[in-house]
Amino acid sequence: AIDGNILVKAQVDGNGWIAWHRWQVPGEARVQVMQVVNDVDSARSPARAFFIKPDPPSIALVANPAAPAQTLQISHVYPSAATLQMLRDDDTPIPGIFTGTGSERVFTPAQDWSFGKHTVKVFQVVNSVASDASEARVICVQPLPLTIIQPPNPADATQALTLVGVHPAVENVKVFLDGHHVPGIFTRYGETYTFVPDLDWAPGTNKVWATQVVNDTESLPSEMCVFSARPFTV
């Protein structure tokens, strides 16, 4: 019984009993039990309290790469009295606003997502009881493309390249020639990198571009830089 009303009839097995009931409202529940023998009701047992967890909400899949101001669609929200919290994978709260009604919400972060990968999850609290966290989703925000400063044309075979727009948290910068990675040495000056290839540029036309990696996420290629390298002097 709950609040004096019969909730469900139990199945008796010897000196024990068992009852099944699907709780419709998350939160605290208090129940009592009584037995009937020869049409005579016993007194009710002391009340026992326990808590019903809400189901976890769900975050819709995000198309990656995502926009810096990417919103998140939340479903399976308890229709009323639910409070939601968005978390990172280390359980750090993410500031933002939930909007919407019914069983769906939209989460808008208070600040744009930084470049790189973000693993997020959400939980809801109903009647002071928290659900488990949702399945995690990954948001990937690409760093901005680099720019290669046009070198002299024709250029020396040992011509260094200047790359601008390098993010302060960059993990890696790559230069490509005709689609192949070019090994070399980078020297950093703030948001500018200077690249010197390990091998001389081949005589003739060279088509190069570059990318940067921030928080495990690679940028789109820079605009192609085309220059000609002088042949070796004989």
Salt bridges, closest charged atoms under 4 A:
GLU28 OE2 - ARG30 NH2 3.37
ASP91 OD1 - LYS121 NZ 2.82
ASP132 OD1 - LYS53 NZ 2.67
GLU135 OE2 - ARG137 NH1 3.71
ASP156 OD1 - ARG230 NH1 2.63
GLU218 OE2 - LYS174 NZ 3.86
